[in-house]
């Protein structure tokens, strides 16, 4: 028996299994597969509690043996996700040659049972049910590719409809992990050579013919499953006409002939909206591209499927009375300036695309603010399909947009959409261009602040992207109100510049309009205001155990390896350190692209990160080229590293620690997150970023940070539309939000270095820090022209405040005029001010509702 992790599942005896299945009675068989039969059974677990389980028994002639068995046991013991089947235990009896797996019981069988409708108890699933199941499959597979937290990514290799189980609520659970392959997490899209295993009809052609395995292999299989879901038939069916046997080829032929309606399951016809069907077809056929690099990631697939589900409901109206009531609650704005803006009508215009016209609405005559444009109405478009012979011309050769503002130079009014430009997620780009955000900047309603209102189609991550743009300009958020209603969202932010004044700089206002209102992908187009783009740079991501002198060693090694550090950002939290370093070659000043040299850099840095480390998580290094949003990426790295599980190492007074609470408002099928903590720059970005990266959607929210403390309240759901499901999930959300807030707490000595840039500058400065027993807790390194502008937050090696004599000595060694003290906690009165007594729940009284009295919350007790 191989070595097993400590947090392992239970091992059952063979006698327990026989008792649970009535000695493997044929009457209890609920499924059959290549591994063996699956039985429904009843097992006694802890304290006499019984549970209905599914028992999978390996048959003697199964091609899957011991390796596949232990692969599945190990993986499911380490990986837990709501869309992966849960392994309860296993049984191994060498004397009787038994290898048995025990899972949670799935009362609704497999997805194949219902879409093929080949069994008596099959159900004709609605289009909404099918979309939710597909979203669950995508989320489960995406977790295997990106979020397992076990150092390596997991490629399933056998994703198919019969391996997707359905629980009592019709939620999808991926099963059968015996053929999965673990690979290095550094390059998930780079194929490796592997033996061909899996099911032929779902197999990636590249993997089948060239044995090239990558995460995109699973994406192809997901595409086949999506096609089966739409068509209601098997991917390989020998019971139909010859030309229809291979579903992928037949679907391609129907598209070429212009009769794509023929492939839709007859049970679905008449129940699909054009928008939802087009989006679903688009993402399905992108998954089936011949070239793996042209296929989307599973996170992109999930985003498109969620958009398809949203498009199935009424646009611009509440999807349910529940959402409508929540909207009313969170739309209560106590500040008069915000209330004034909440009534502003968004700017609207007419869009002409071929012969299709949207509704024409008039601009609010009372608004004098600058505004971008939005589209109201349902804009129908035909997806463009390429490769596999699935080609269909797009009916948008000359898309003209009539707007009421000057369009940025980067967005031409007459755009020709070529086949090549549309191939790479062209439908998403088109959707954004036809549905840009409406930006209203108001400097009149509020006396001391600028009010920015952003309205538009409610797309995944748009809220985070907007907050990211405003945070990158160093705006201070004093208030914010976020609401969404069906596919429509309205976000109002009251902001000031870093000095607490209105934003009057026309250059900054134009920048906001250009970036947010362009209709292009914010993720692709956002560049930090006033900061250099990272194109032409090599980006190195590091994460490992923190220790004194680590930063100095990293920068010294990079100098020795003839690397010039252009920009860098370093965070430490709970004994872990995360680096994002942008560098160039010392001699040429260009990005480092030589594979052998990059490998050598990775190898040396990895050895430094693991020196003296006893942390099981070890070190992780990734090297990429091009742009990266540094601060969000640092949050993602530390979240994936589970820094929140180690207990807070930030030395804060109890009164200054963040207070986070999460309750379930189960009458509204959502969860309410409340946060109270001392205000600081970019606090709003940190909390929204964490919720987004954890897979939650902020439906509505309210933020008040006018005093020294910040109050935040959010109504959230998971991307699958559900509230938090367990106490463990609730605690994880609380821990992750607290960690996100603490990662950027400004409690240490802040030093700012400004001097002429030179090779080895960082190595020399951090060496002096190390020689004086100073430990860098955060660092921001920037190169502006020939100037180096670096900020360091430091404490002594024990984590205490730095003695003033040591500060003077360090400044003397580096240069008094070069290194300056910008923040010294010893010089400040650290007694926290009394916080306002009110909190956000009193807003319920505006609706005539008594909080906690008439509203029943679930505290997971």
Buried (B, 14 or more C-beta within 10 A) or exposed (E): EEEBEEEBBBBBEBEBBBBBBBEBEEEBBBBEBEBBBBBBBBBEEEEEEEBEBBBBBBEEEBEBEEEBBBBBBBBBBBBBBBBBBEBBBBBBEEEEEBBBBBBBBBBBBBBBBBBBBEEEEBBEBBBEBBBBBBBBBBBBBBBBBBBBBBEEBBBBBBBBBBBBBBBEEBBBBBBBBBBBBBBEBBBBEEBEEBEBBBBEBBBBBBBBEEEBBBBBBBBBBBBBBBBBBBBBBBBBBEEEEEEBBBBBBBBBBBBBEEEBEEBBBEBBEEEBBEBBBBBBBBBBBBBBBBEBEBBBBBBBBBBBBBBBBBBBBEBEEBBEEBBEBBBBBBBBBBBEBBBBBBEBBBBBBBBEBEEBEBEEBEBBEEBEBBBBBBBBBBBBBBBBBBBBEBEBEBBBEEBEBEBEBEBBEEBEEEBEBEEEEBBEBBBBBBBBBBBBBBBBBBBEBBEEBBBBBBBBBBBBBBBBBBBBBBBBBEBBBBBBBBBBBBBBBBBBBBBBBEEEEBBEEEEBBEBBBBBBBBBBBBBEBBBBBEEBEBEBBBBBBBBBBBBBBBBBBBBBBBBEBEBBBBBBBBBBBBBBBBBBBBBBBBEEEEBBEEEEBBEEBBEBBBEBBBEEBEBEBBBBBBBBBEBBBBBBBBBBBBBBBBBBEBEBBBEBEEEBBBBBBBBBBEEBBBBBBBBBBBBBBBBBBBBBBBBBBBBBBBBBBBBBBBBEBBBBBBBBBBBBBBBBEEEEBBBBBBBBBBBBBBBBBEBBBBBBBBBEBEEBBBBBBBBBBBEBBBBBBBBBBBBEEEEBBBBBBBBBEEEEBBEEEBBEBBBEBBEEEBBEBEBBBEEEEEEBEEBEEEBBBEBBEEEEBEBEEEBEBBEBE
